[in-house]
Amino acid sequence: MNLLKNLYTSNHDKLIATREHFSNLNLEGPLLMDLTQYWRQPIKLFIIGQETYGWNCDYHDIDSLQKSYREFNMGER
């Protein structure tokens, strides 16, 4: 999991620049995954592409972005 956070941290400036470059499109995110619960699942299935209809978080804060992903509880029910 630290590898994923390190990847986000090392590219954070690029993520912010991309979002701000397209600010006229009203983009959400970046959507940064947090796979904490994934590793605890008996069946490991990961689907990318589910619509979130936006995040309520500070896109400058990696921890906030991952927390929003974690609290979304993707696939829990």
ChimeraX attribute file (.defattr): number of C-alpha atoms within 10 A of each C-alpha:
attribute: neighborCount
match mode: 1-to-1
recipient: residues
	/A:1	10
	/A:2	7
	/A:3	8
	/A:4	13
	/A:5	16
	/A:6	11
	/A:7	11
	/A:8	17
	/A:9	15
	/A:10	11
	/A:11	11
	/A:12	17
	/A:13	11
	/A:14	12
	/A:15	18
	/A:16	14
	/A:17	11
	/A:18	12
	/A:19	17
	/A:20	13
	/A:21	10
	/A:22	10
	/A:23	11
	/A:24	8
	/A:25	9
	/A:26	8
	/A:27	11
	/A:28	15
	/A:29	18
	/A:30	18
	/A:31	16
	/A:32	19
	/A:33	16
	/A:34	18
	/A:35	14
	/A:36	10
	/A:37	11
	/A:38	15
	/A:39	10
	/A:40	9
	/A:41	10
	/A:42	7
	/A:43	8
	/A:44	8
	/A:45	8
	/A:46	10
	/A:47	7
	/A:48	6
	/A:49	6
	/A:50	8
	/A:51	6
	/A:52	12
	/A:53	7
	/A:54	10
	/A:55	16
	/A:56	11
	/A:57	17
	/A:58	13
	/A:59	19
	/A:60	14
	/A:61	12
	/A:62	18
	/A:63	16
	/A:64	16
	/A:65	21
	/A:66	20
	/A:67	15
	/A:68	20
	/A:69	19
	/A:70	16
	/A:71	9
	/A:72	12
	/A:73	10
	/A:74	14
	/A:75	10
	/A:76	8
	/A:77	4
